[in-house]
């Protein structure tokens, strides 16, 4: 496939699988921590390094790895990344010690960027009329990969063990990497720019593009709301409702609603200017939060709150990331790196601030924190931005 050619259904399916499997590697361990700990004769609390290493690796991949998409031919870089990720996951499955597993999980996080590379590649390679649909499909696959990895790894780990899960997904990831080699075409690259110089210019690129800054900060604020909820939900339900981990884990199925986020974002943008869509989503999250403060910890209210918040947050990400990729398709990988770095920082900040709010206010803090994040996002959206309006596009 060459630049601006139509993408076949088979190629799109393969891109979606690659996106889902790549990002899933960041979260496989989360629902199998207890199984991993038992196999090594340790307590689950002692394996905190798995999450830290994986998240640190993923963050490093966003900052250091994504810009390579503008330097190295995607038809070589993306399959190689998937193949390397598959190999590392296979090694995790046979890791003889927890410390080696921590190191391998960090490396897996570093290599879990193929989906983001495919998003940037699609912005370069596809015509505008096809780009939105493909980017929406890839984002849906990204959301689905995160959800299904948590659910299926936990369920599968009980049946075939955590090593069996890693060996299975490692093999599948490797096969997808092999299949990708013939499905990615050529796109223009950033000339002879050296890697070090490209990284040094990221700051200048950030300062040069106000729309990038606005979109990244808005999306980061909204994603902070989601991460603040999910990072602290288990401890809150256990302390106030006496739920166990399995009961709280069932709430993850509310995230299925977020799989419709790309469709909802596109549907709303056919009726409103994109600024208005984000404002509408923010108001929806805030209204649901206030209803939660009034109704408290009723199960139905918790479910509705989680569904609305996840759907709103992912819809904002779809709009923001899609527009960032369209600012300058030739620099899509570098722009995506900056966007995702800020997005990732918002997630980390949200985990901390959400914990503070929930520790001090309980369920009221759980409900009010997303409303505050949405308000901050709308502030960034409207700051010196006369285009904010509810109007038909």
NORTA-V40630 format. One record per backbone hydrogen bond with DSSP energy under -1.0 kcal/mol. CO is the residue of the C=O (numbers start at 0). NH is the residue of the N-H. If there is no record, write none. Layout:
BEGIN
co->{CO CO}
nh->{NH NH}
END
This chain:
BEGIN
co->{1 7 8 9 10 11 12 13 14 15 16 17 18 19 22 23 23 26 28 31 32 33 34 35 36 37 43 44 46 47 48 49 50 51 52 53 54 55 56 57 58 59 60 60 64 65 66 67 67 69 72 72 73 75 76 77 78 79 80 81 82 83 84 85 86 87 88 91 96 97 98 99 100 101 102 103 104 105 106 108 112 113 114 115 116 117 118 119 120 121 124 126 126 129 130 131 132 133 134 135 136 137 138 139 140 141 142 143 144 145 146 147 148 149 150 151 152 155 155 156 160 161 162 163 164 165 166 167 168 169 170 171 172 173 174 175 179 188 189 193 194 195 196 198 200 201 202 203 204 208 209 210 211 212 213 214 215 216 217 218 219 220 221 222 223 224 225 226 228 231 232 233 234 235 236 236 243 244 245 247 248 249 250 251 252 253 254 255 256 257 259 260 261 262 263 264 267 267 272 273 274 275 276 277 278 279 280 281 282 283 284 285 286 287 288 289 290 291 297 298 299 300 301 302 303 304 305 306 307 308 309 310 311 312 313 314 315 316 317 318 319 320 323 327 328 330 331 332 333 334 335 336 337 338 339 340 341 342 343 344 345 346 347 348 349 350 351 352 353 354 355 356 357 360 361 362 363 364 367 368 369 370 371 372 373 374 375 376 377 378 381 384 388 390}
nh->{4 11 12 13 14 15 16 17 18 19 20 21 22 23 25 26 27 29 31 35 36 37 38 39 41 40 46 47 49 51 52 53 54 55 56 57 58 59 60 61 62 63 64 65 67 68 69 70 71 189 75 76 77 79 80 81 82 83 84 85 86 87 88 89 90 91 92 94 100 101 102 103 104 105 106 107 108 109 110 111 116 117 118 119 120 121 122 123 124 125 3 129 130 133 134 135 136 137 138 139 140 141 142 143 144 145 146 147 148 149 150 151 152 153 154 155 156 158 159 160 164 165 166 167 168 169 170 171 172 173 174 175 176 177 178 179 182 190 192 197 198 199 200 201 204 205 206 207 208 212 213 214 215 216 217 218 219 220 221 222 223 224 225 226 227 228 229 230 232 235 236 237 238 239 240 242 247 248 249 250 251 252 253 254 255 256 257 258 259 260 263 264 265 266 267 268 270 271 276 277 278 279 280 281 282 283 284 285 286 287 288 289 290 291 292 293 294 295 301 302 303 304 305 306 307 308 309 310 311 312 313 314 315 316 317 318 319 320 321 322 323 324 326 330 331 334 335 336 337 338 339 340 341 342 343 344 345 346 347 348 349 350 351 352 353 354 355 356 357 358 359 360 361 363 365 366 367 368 371 372 373 374 375 376 377 378 379 380 381 382 384 387 390 272}
END
